[in-house]
């Protein structure tokens, strides 16, 4: 690489203390600069008043040049874990070679202006994982439909115009034990060690519904005998039977809070069981969770079927007679044959 000529041997040293320059790299979108104290070259960035060391270069008499990466550098954000830098780090510019006469040459470039010593840095991408066998969801009751008086858990958007007013049991009317709305956290699905930004911290986790329109519910749901279909608008999924809204499912993109609100009846088996439960298990296939790091690399997982589970309890019709009420009338034998 360097020919000492007649004035051998060569000795190598880092550039003089006080030397500075640019690297052509960024970290967190901020330029990385370098400086030398004579024994170490440090690449760093000023992140809103806080100085972070990105790399260090030292010379060792036996090991040679040592490059130590301490902080991430920005890649393109193309989700490639093997991606290398577009601009390599020219570490040769940090090293001077000096012959016996004291003549010095910098190792940044050769006679043809080609860099002599380059360091490349491989990208890192974030990872995302769900807990094995994890589920989220809850239970709603048809009894609560149209019964706002039992508390805030009963929603004001129930489709009472289409006859969906539930029959509360006696204790439910007093305690408010029934609800047509359930709220839960999709973040509970994440494995404790599963959402990791990797080197390019920090990362954000976001939640989104897929764009669908008129998709038939895979659980063969029906309301009043009409098949239920799903459509999404933003982060709200609406389940409909014809033009009637049966339920809505909303997801907060930032927090992962999800809310299921039953607005109309769902058909159960007709087994005369007030406690019969119908389980909706197909909502998860329309929910995506994404982790994105500082490089804008991202990993997306679909929640999948039978992970978000909503149980809908049946409601039965009621029948009661008026207290002491009677019906009937009087006939007379006198009328026979007349």
C-alpha positions, 0 to 999 in steps of 0.5 A, a space after each residue: 500500500 505504501 512504499 517506504 523507498 530508501 528511507 525505511 522503515 515506515 511508522 504509522 500514526 493517527 492524524 494530528 490532534 485538532 484535525 477534523 472533517 466530515 464523514 459523509 454519513 448521517 445518524 438520526 438524519 444528522 451529519 456525522 463529523 470526526 475529530 482527532 486527539 492524536 491518539 484516537 479519531 472519534 466520529 460523533 453527532 450533535 443530537 440537539 445538544 447531546 454529543 453521541 459517539 458514533 465510531 472510534 478509530 485507534 492504532 495499535 502497534 501489534 493489532 494495527 488499525 481498530 475501528 469500533 462502531 458505537 452508534 447506528 448510522 443511517 441506511 436507506 430504509 429499504 428493509 434489507 438486513 444485508 444492506 451496506 453503506 452507499 458512502 463507505 468510511 474512508 478511514 485511511 484519511 485518519 492515518 499518516 505514514 512517516 519514513 525515517 527522514 520524517 517525510 509524511 504521507 496521508 493514507 486517504 487516497 492513492 496517486 490516482 485519488 482512489 481511497 486506500 482504506 474503507 470501512 463498510 457498515 451492514 444494516 440492521 432491521 427491527 424485529 417483531 413477534 407475537 406471544 405464542 398462543 396469545 389472544 385478546 378480546 372480550 364479551 358483549 351481550 345482545 341484552 345490552 342493545 338499546 339499553 343505555 340506561 344500564 351505563 356508559 358501557 351500552 352504546 348510543 348508536 344501537 340500531 333501535 330503529 331495526 328492532 335491536 333492543 335487548 331484554 335485560 335480565 332483572 339483575 342486569 337492569 340493576 347492576 349494569 352487568 351487560 355491555 355491547 362494547 368491549 375495549 382491549 389492547 392489541 399491544 398485549 399480543 406483543 412478545 416482551 422481547 419481540 418488538 426490538 428496534 435493533 441498532 437503529 433505535 428508537 423504533 415506533 410500533 403502529 397498528 392499521 386495518 387493511 383496506 377492504 370493501 364488502 368482504 364476506 365475514 369468514 365466520 359465516 356471520 348473519 344478522 336477521 338471516 342476512 350475510 354480514 360483510 366487512 368494509 374499512 375506512 381508515 382505522 374503522 371496520 364496519 360489519 354490515 347486513 345489507 345497509 344495516 350496521 351490525 358492529 364496528 371495530 376500531 383500532 388506534 394507530 398509535 396505542 393499539 387500543 381496539 374497541 368492538 361495538 355491537 350495534 345490532 343482533 347476530 344470529 345464534 343457533 336458535 337453541 333457546 339458550 340465553 347464555 349461548 355464545 357466538 365467537 367472532 374470530 376473523 377480525 385479526 386477519 385484517 389487522 397489521 402491526 408494524 415496527 419502524 426504526 430510525 432508518 425507516 426500515 420496517 417489519 410488518 406482521 398480520 395478527 391473523 385468525 383466532 387471535 382477536 376473539 369477540 364473544 357475543 352472548 345471545 338474547 331471548 324473547 320474553 313473554 309475560 301476562 298482565 297481573 290478574 288480567 283475564 279474557 273471555 266472555 259469556 254465552 247463553 243456552 237460550 240462544 241455542 237453536 235460535 
